Amino acid sequence: MKIKSLRSRWKREEKRKIEYEPRTVKDILKEMKDISQLIVDLSYSSLLFHNEELAEEVKYLEARMDSLNYEIRMEAMLAARNVEDAEKMAGILQVAEAAESISNAAGDIVKIMKLKFPRPLIPSLLKESDENITRIKVEKRSKSCGKRIKELRIRSETGTKIIAIRRKEKDIYGPDKEQIIEAEDIVILKGTDEGIEKVREFLIGNVEVLK
Amino acid sequence: MTEEEAKESLSELKESAELMIDLAYSSLIYDNIDLANEVYQLEDESDERYDRFQRIIVEDSKKGGLTTDEALALIRLGAVMESICDAAREIADVELRDIELHPVIKMSIEESDETFVREVVDGKSVLCDKSLGETRVASELGAWVIAIKRGNRWHYNPGKFTHIKEGDVLFARTTREAERHFRDVIRGKTREV
């Protein structure tokens, strides 16, 4: 059921008629940059854990990025009044285009899932890097339960970043600082081995504070 | 294999793709041509690396090592990283054109979730004369150092064993949440890490 509704979400976004809504070029570019970073992490995660739901979110973000790229072009054209404006706007559109290329590349990662190869091949390939992706289940006894991400200071204490939270009712992708962590959540995070270990000890309740 | 070789070149490709994106965005926020040129340099290297990687994979599957699907998965994964490198070059290209940057570019990068800092290491900072690994900049401070400028020399993608010295200019990727504390540590305003 969950997969089906996710699938229709990106199909809808793909076919959405782009209507002109005034929005600043800055806001659109910022959203494009944020998506370009999140989508790469999510696509590696979906491949690593062979997870279809994460893959569907990647497809949604890819479609969303297409719409944003369209919108930013419209805004840029409206904003240019002379040659000088046009010159500067060209730079903005180039950065936007690059963000779009990154999201297309992430979409290609997800397609690799359709190939038949032994599952351990990918993890062993991706785990060579300095930063790893892993998933941890939050235990009831952990002090993180019921707290906001910003209160936990996961990023500033351990340098790890939460890419997604998998929850029975609804998954959360690229959670913001206000997001509350609950028992039984499966947290997907990215960071150094050392940082990840610290977060693991905290989320499974072996240590009470993150330091 | 070559499997070891393939693994190594793939993770090198992945790391340089990530580094290049960070350097490219930093070149735009700090209007820094050196950083943008480095992206170009790395892009040439990653092209060569990707060519070598493809060859390793094809040769291995010809010898009956990898199956068709395995080989395809690897080559496509490599291709993805290569296109991310290309995207980084596109971003750096904006800095290298002789056109004044639109302020919106800088603002949108600074306001996004992951941002970048540039800071000079103060003599009082606890980071002085220590290696990046020792001070655990990544795991304790939540910042990823992507380049160090010492005098006129650049040191890109420093590792755990790279030492930090007074007067070094650090370029790092961080989050808005961790940014202030990280800056204070570099400026020597706090000794707490």
Interface residues (C-beta under 8 A of the other chain):
Chain A: T24 V25 K26 D27 L29 K30 K33 D34 Q37 V40 E87 K88 M89 A90 G91 I92 Q94 V95 E97 A98 A99 S101 I102 N104 A105 A106 D108 I109 K111 I112 L115 K116 F117 P118 L121 I122 S124 L125 L126 E128 S129 D130 E131 K150 R153 R155 S156 E157 T158 G159 T160 K161 G174 K177 G191 T192 E194 G195 K198
Chain B: A6 K7 E8 L10 S11 K14 E15 E18 I21 Y25 L28 T67 D69 E70 L72 A73 L74 R76 L77 A79 V80 M81 S83 I84 D86 A87 A88 E90 I91 D93 V94 R97 I99 E100 L101 H102 V104 I105 M107 S108 I109 E111 S112 D113 E114 R136 A138 S139 E140 L141 G142 A143 W144 T175 E177 A178 H181
